Amino acid sequence: MALQSYTAQDLYELITKKNADFLLLDVRNASEFARFQIEGPRTFDMTNVPYMEFVEFEDQSVAKVPTGKPVHIVCAKEGSAKCVGEILDQAKSFGDVRYLEGGIKTWGNMLVPIRVSDLAGDKEYELYQFLRPGKASCSYGLVYKGEMMLFDPSRNVDFYTAFAREKGVKMVRTFETHLQADYIAGSHHIAQTSGATFTAPPDDFKDAVFQYSASVDGDTFACGGGPEVKVIHTPGHTPGSTCYFIDDSFLITGDTVFVQSVGRPDLGGQAEAWAQLLYATLQERIAPLPGAVVALPGHFADWGEASADSYVVAATMGEIREHNKDIYNIAREADFIQFIKENMREQPPEYAVIRQVNAGLVEKNEDEQEILDLGKNECAASTGK
Ligand SMILES: [Fe+2]
């Protein structure tokens, strides 16, 4: 069987399918493999045999790859996976062998649109979660009467542009919940290319070098003259962290509220001060929200936070408060600070650079952005494990 290719979308379908039997052969070097791996909601066979080993010790390397099931090869850019594919294809003992088009970065950047507006009953508007499996993060799009508002878009600007075109809508506003540290935000670029208004919390963006419109607690916006988007300032993860409350039904929480845990307040080097802010936010702004409100977070730490059928990452505030009782029921600020300190862990070194890129303070070319942006997020206060 001749060597074939597959796309990141094909891979997503495969790893979300029940009983998919295949081997994912990652041929990046061991350190790249250790830093970031392909993950999915279902377990699958994966092995790492670096490309250089195939070059130097071909027979031994081929012998390390189990036969008997389709082999999907992934590498950094595409070329080495294709080379290894040709080697396996010539070895004849493998049937279906494929390489990932565009390499692992296409997986890292891929977005899967999932309609979530139905989670709160019949709505006239459409709300989409754009799931980014390679980063374990989510952005959102609110669509109504020819307009689309975006929330925390990633740098995959082409995806959002194509989505808007397909829906026949204009991107009018792109909101940031906070100054992101773990991925390069797309709002600035989208605003430049589409004319959408970049809207973000001033406490986080006061040093930004570009123009933006400030989202201030209590402000409201209407998408297509329809559903209201209310600004709720929820400091803690960062001083500017903000939730956007859509139609009193959906809360875009950024990195403040997750299905499991809450956003880390220690990423800015002021763990205690920001933990105090977060404690007040949870007590005064999040805890009083009606239990039926659907929270739509910016991240997930684990696929267990996604629904078992459609893989949407969402839960009602009632469910979240129940599942995270150990956090929401902490009765004293001092105990909350203690909880944060006990769960603190190193943050990836690239986070400091990503913040600067997101505020326009540092320019990085496409390749540099690609490298900075790859890898899973580290945003939750506790991994829940
Ligand atoms: Fe964050």
Boltz pocket constraint, residues with backbone or C-beta under 6 A from the ligand:
constraints:
  - pocket:
      binder: B
      contacts: [[A, 178], [A, 179], [A, 180], [A, 181], [A, 182], [A, 237], [A, 255], [A, 379]]
      max_distance: 6.0
